[in-house]
């Protein structure tokens, strides 16, 4: 294949420009699959929101991701939903219960925590950056990530999604 560039023996290998991570060090035990964590995290946040502050939601999201052994990219968070795509308030993915904006009736938030899977070497980290399009998040170390977005609307009867 003219376009294929593949070195099976060596520190790096690539195929059509894609570069898989090269194992360094012992394998790390894996927690729940990445997509399972990405589904569970926003659900936990929404369940924690009833009568609470944004910090309770953020704490629940972070606990699910960290307990599963997954990272949470820095600098990306959920947000308010309204007449514009992204509005205040920010909804961080880690926080402290009892802190932040109260989640009262009329509040609508996008809860969308990305979970980052450590690479085989365990070097998955929270650091990430925006891709060349200025929008798409990319992990700095090439770790895989997954995100499920849910919308939380707080009514007089409590939170719902």
Secondary structure, 3 states (H helix, E strand, C coil): CCCCCCCCCCCCCCECCECCCCCCCCCCCCCCCHHHHHHHHHHHHHHHCCCCEHHHHHHHHHHHHHHCCCECCCCCCEEECCCCCCEEEEECCCCCCCCCCECCCCCEEEECCEEECCCCCCCCCCCEEECCCCCCEEECCCCCEEECCEEEEEECCEEEC
